[in-house]
Amino acid sequence: MSKARPITDHSRLSINTATTRAQWTLSQAIDGYARAGVGGISPWRDQIAEMGLANAAKAIRDAELTVTGVCRGGMFPWANEAGRLAMLDDNRRAIEEAATLQAQCLVLVVGGLPAGSKDLAGAHAMVEEAINTLLPEARAAGVKMAIEPLHPMYAADRACVNTMGHALDICDRAGEGIGVAVDVYHVWWDTELQNQIKRAGKERLLAFHVCDWLVPTRDLLMDRGMMGDGVIDIPLLRGWVEQSGYDGFHEVEIFSELDWWKRDPAEVVEVCKERSLTVV
């Protein structure tokens, strides 16, 4: 299967605010991305709370940016009943935020093992129970939920769903209104990736996140690379998602405490724009 056709403009470029979070507040990011001619934004909930939901919604609308996702819902597995209720309340707030921002999806990082647990199967069951509880409310709010499989190194503490296949099995059982967010950093290694992307199809491919895997990687959380600086064949993976029907944004999401978070944020955005044309 051939790689994707070249990108010729920035109309489908979105920047996840994690990419500039060390330098810019959400308000500054909205202004900076819009000024740079970027088409989309994906804000994090702590930044939304700091700015205020109504203020964020108005500023994004006035800047004519598309909200490609809200980061994040999830963290489902619970250690006790109080934790379960708190988790559901938090996710209901996330659904409300995504609806208010007219986000294309609410990204779900499903969570790992509850504190003190070694029961991986039990954590998987909790993830599905929580999704089955929340999905009708998300449907009613017009919010699509997107499970983001994370690299297996995060299975214990961040996400016990680590492959597209597992995520899609959950989607199959849950029904309409839920799909997947494909983040190349987390899934590029999977030998079943092409088949699973095809299986997802247009209806369940809700987001496509790009960055790169550096060799060596100095920190597995905070040392993501800019597209083109690592080993991921991003055009190949974009080709797979687009040939499966995805026609949405490609969203740059870079956690880089050691490099990009130390740079001028306007420079970071310009590099994202340039790489989106030449690498993605």
NORUR-V948903 format. One record per backbone hydrogen bond with DSSP energy under -1.0 kcal/mol. CO is the residue of the C=O (numbers start at 1). NH is the residue of the N-H. If there is no record, write none. Layout:
co->(CO:CO)
nh->(NH:NH)
This chain:
co->(10:10:12:13:13:14:15:16:20:20:25:26:27:28:29:30:31:32:33:34:39:40:41:42:43:44:45:46:47:48:52:53:54:55:56:57:58:59:60:61:66:66:67:70:71:73:80:81:82:83:84:85:86:87:88:89:90:91:92:93:94:95:96:97:98:99:105:106:107:108:109:110:111:114:118:119:120:121:122:123:124:125:126:127:128:129:130:131:134:135:136:137:138:139:144:145:146:147:151:152:154:154:156:158:161:163:164:165:166:167:168:169:170:171:177:179:180:180:182:183:183:184:187:190:192:193:194:195:196:197:201:204:204:207:208:209:210:212:213:219:222:225:226:232:233:234:235:235:236:237:238:239:241:242:250:251:252:255:256:259:264:265:266:267:268:269:270:271:272:274:275:275)
nh->(13:39:250:39:40:252:42:19:23:24:29:30:31:32:33:34:35:36:38:37:66:15:68:17:71:48:49:50:51:52:56:57:58:59:60:61:62:63:65:64:41:68:104:107:45:109:84:85:86:87:88:89:90:91:92:93:94:95:96:97:98:99:100:101:103:102:70:146:73:148:75:76:160:117:120:123:124:125:126:127:128:129:130:131:132:133:134:135:138:139:140:141:143:142:106:179:108:181:154:155:158:159:113:111:150:167:168:169:170:171:172:173:174:175:145:147:206:207:209:186:187:188:190:193:196:197:198:199:200:201:205:180:206:182:251:184:253:225:231:223:257:212:229:234:237:238:4:239:240:241:242:243:246:245:14:210:16:224:261:262:268:269:270:271:272:273:274:275:276:278:279:280)
